[in-house]
Amino acid sequence: MTAAATYSLTKIMTDAHTAAKACLGHAVYKGRSYASLFAGQLSRVWAEAKRRVATAKFDATMSQSDRTRAAIASLESKDRWTQADYARIGVLRAALRAAEEHEALSPDYAAKRYLIASAGGRFCAVTFTKVDGTERTMQVQPATLQHHVKGDSATEAGKRATATRKARHPHLMPVWDAKAQAPRSVNLATISRIAMDGVVHEYRA
């Protein structure tokens, strides 16, 4: 991974120039040249950029439950709680229970993902329960989805957003709805039936 792909060098230089110009008006920097001020600010901005990237890389290696536990621990370490803190701790604990439940089911998710993906360009009928409680059977064509996503040509922000969605919603699998001719998601946690090549696979809820 190159620096250009990881850091915005243009932004680093711009921020350093802006900070150096701001220093010119302060008495504490009186007598120092602009070049000296810029060098100092560039060092500071560059160090901050590296810290942010390192933090982002570390966060990317953490599971959703680990990130939620860290947020809970940070909140519980506070000396004083506000009303918003009391509300947030309840939300975080509920999120942790959900994340732990999803992670416990990850082997099941992986098996279903693999089975659906193995259809390739063929059709596969997936029956699952939607968020509103209704059951739906979707005719999907996994390989077709690849022609409608940007993949490696996506922007860095787009790739990060995709990774974030995948981490936060491990039970959702993006597929190509052959009937609607549009990308959709199936809920791996509520799949009850997968039919492909004349073979039916059934699952208990």
C-alpha positions in Angstrom: 0.0 0.0 0.0 1.5 3.3 -1.1 1.4 6.5 0.9 -0.7 8.1 -1.9 -3.3 5.3 -1.5 -3.2 5.6 2.3 -2.8 9.3 3.0 -4.0 12.4 1.3 -0.6 14.1 0.6 -2.3 17.2 -0.8 -4.4 17.6 2.3 -1.3 17.1 4.5 0.6 19.9 2.7 -2.5 22.2 2.7 -3.1 21.7 6.4 0.6 22.3 7.2 0.6 25.6 5.1 -2.6 26.8 6.8 -1.2 26.1 10.3 2.1 27.7 9.5 0.4 30.9 8.2 -1.7 31.0 11.4 1.5 30.9 13.5 2.9 34.0 11.8 0.4 36.2 13.7 1.4 34.8 17.2 4.0 36.6 19.3 5.4 33.2 20.5 6.7 32.5 17.0 8.1 36.0 16.4 11.5 35.9 14.6 10.9 32.4 13.1 10.9 32.1 9.4 8.0 30.8 7.4 10.1 27.9 6.2 10.8 26.9 9.8 7.2 27.2 10.9 6.1 25.1 7.9 8.6 22.4 8.6 7.4 22.2 12.2 3.7 22.1 11.2 4.3 19.6 8.5 5.9 17.2 11.0 2.9 17.6 13.3 0.3 17.1 10.6 2.1 14.2 9.1 2.4 12.5 12.5 -1.4 13.0 13.1 -2.2 11.6 9.7 -0.1 8.5 10.4 -1.9 8.1 13.8 -5.3 8.3 12.2 -4.4 5.7 9.6 -2.9 3.3 12.2 -6.0 3.7 14.3 -8.2 3.0 11.3 -6.2 -0.2 10.4 -6.4 -1.4 14.0 -10.2 -0.8 14.1 -10.6 -2.7 10.9 -9.1 -5.8 12.5 -11.6 -5.7 15.4 -14.9 -7.5 15.3 -18.1 -5.6 15.8 -18.5 -7.1 19.3 -14.9 -6.0 20.2 -15.6 -2.5 19.0 -18.8 -2.4 21.0 -17.1 -3.8 24.1 -14.5 -1.0 23.8 -17.2 1.6 23.6 -18.9 0.2 26.6 -15.6 0.1 28.6 -14.9 3.7 27.6 -18.3 4.8 28.8 -18.2 2.9 32.0 -14.8 4.5 32.9 -16.4 7.9 33.0 -16.6 9.5 36.5 -19.9 11.2 35.8 -22.7 10.1 33.5 -25.2 12.3 31.7 -28.7 11.3 30.8 -27.4 10.7 27.2 -24.8 8.3 28.6 -27.5 6.2 30.4 -29.4 6.0 27.2 -26.3 5.1 25.2 -25.2 2.3 27.5 -28.5 0.5 26.9 -28.1 0.8 23.2 -24.5 -0.4 23.3 -25.4 -3.4 25.5 -28.2 -4.4 23.1 -25.9 -4.0 20.2 -23.3 -6.2 21.9 -25.8 -9.0 22.4 -26.8 -8.8 18.7 -23.2 -8.8 17.6 -22.3 -11.8 19.8 -25.3 -13.6 18.4 -24.3 -12.9 14.8 -20.7 -13.9 15.4 -21.8 -17.2 17.0 -23.8 -17.9 13.8 -20.9 -16.8 11.4 -20.1 -20.5 10.4 -23.7 -20.9 9.4 -23.6 -17.6 7.5 -20.4 -18.7 5.7 -22.0 -22.0 4.6 -25.1 -20.2 3.2 -22.9 -17.6 1.5 -20.8 -20.3 -0.2 -23.8 -22.3 -1.3 -25.5 -19.3 -2.9 -22.3 -18.0 -4.5 -21.6 -21.5 -6.0 -24.6 -21.0 -8.3 -22.4 -18.6 -10.3 -24.3 -17.6 -13.4 -27.1 -20.1 -12.7 -30.4 -19.2 -11.0 -30.8 -20.0 -7.3 -34.1 -19.6 -5.3 -33.6 -18.2 -1.8 -36.4 -18.1 0.7 -35.9 -15.9 3.8 -37.9 -13.8 6.2 -37.8 -10.0 5.8 -37.5 -7.4 8.6 -41.3 -6.9 8.5 -41.8 -10.6 9.2 -43.0 -11.5 5.8 -41.5 -14.5 3.9 -40.0 -13.9 0.5 -38.5 -16.1 -2.2 -36.0 -14.4 -4.4 -34.5 -15.7 -7.6 -30.9 -14.7 -7.5 -28.1 -15.0 -10.0 -24.9 -14.4 -8.0 -22.4 -14.0 -10.8 -24.4 -11.2 -12.4 -23.9 -8.9 -9.4 -20.2 -8.7 -10.2 -21.0 -6.8 -13.4 -23.0 -4.1 -11.4 -20.5 -3.3 -8.7 -17.3 -1.2 -9.0 -15.0 -3.6 -7.1 -11.4 -2.5 -7.5 -12.4 0.6 -9.5 -14.4 2.0 -6.5 -13.1 5.0 -4.6 -11.3 4.4 -1.4 -14.3 5.9 0.5 -16.6 3.5 -1.4 -14.5 0.5 -0.4 -14.4 1.6 3.2 -18.2 2.1 3.2 -18.6 -1.4 1.8 -16.3 -2.9 4.4 -18.2 -1.0 7.2 -21.6 -2.3 6.0 -20.2 -5.9 5.8 -18.8 -5.6 9.4 -22.0 -4.1 10.8 -24.4 -6.4 9.0 -22.7 -9.8 8.7 -26.1 -11.4 8.2 -26.8 -9.6 5.0 -25.6 -10.9 1.7 -25.7 -8.7 -1.5 -27.2 -10.6 -4.4 -28.6 -9.9 -7.9 -32.4 -10.2 -8.0 -33.1 -11.7 -11.4 -36.7 -10.7 -11.4 -36.3 -7.1 -10.4 -33.0 -6.8 -12.3 -31.4 -5.0 -9.4 -29.1 -5.6 -6.5 -30.7 -6.7 -3.3 -29.8 -8.2 0.0 -30.9 -11.5 1.6 -30.9 -12.1 5.3 -28.7 -15.1 6.0 -30.0 -15.4 9.6 -33.6 -16.0 8.4 -33.0 -18.2 5.3 -35.3 -21.2 5.5 -34.7 -22.7 2.0 -32.2 -22.6 -0.8 -33.0 -24.4 -4.1 -30.4 -24.8 -6.8 -29.9 -27.3 -9.6 -32.9 -29.3 -8.5 -31.6 -29.7 -5.0 -33.4 -28.1 -2.0 -31.5 -27.2 1.2 -33.8 -26.4 4.2 -32.9 -24.7 7.4 -34.5 -24.3 10.8 -35.2 -20.7 12.0 
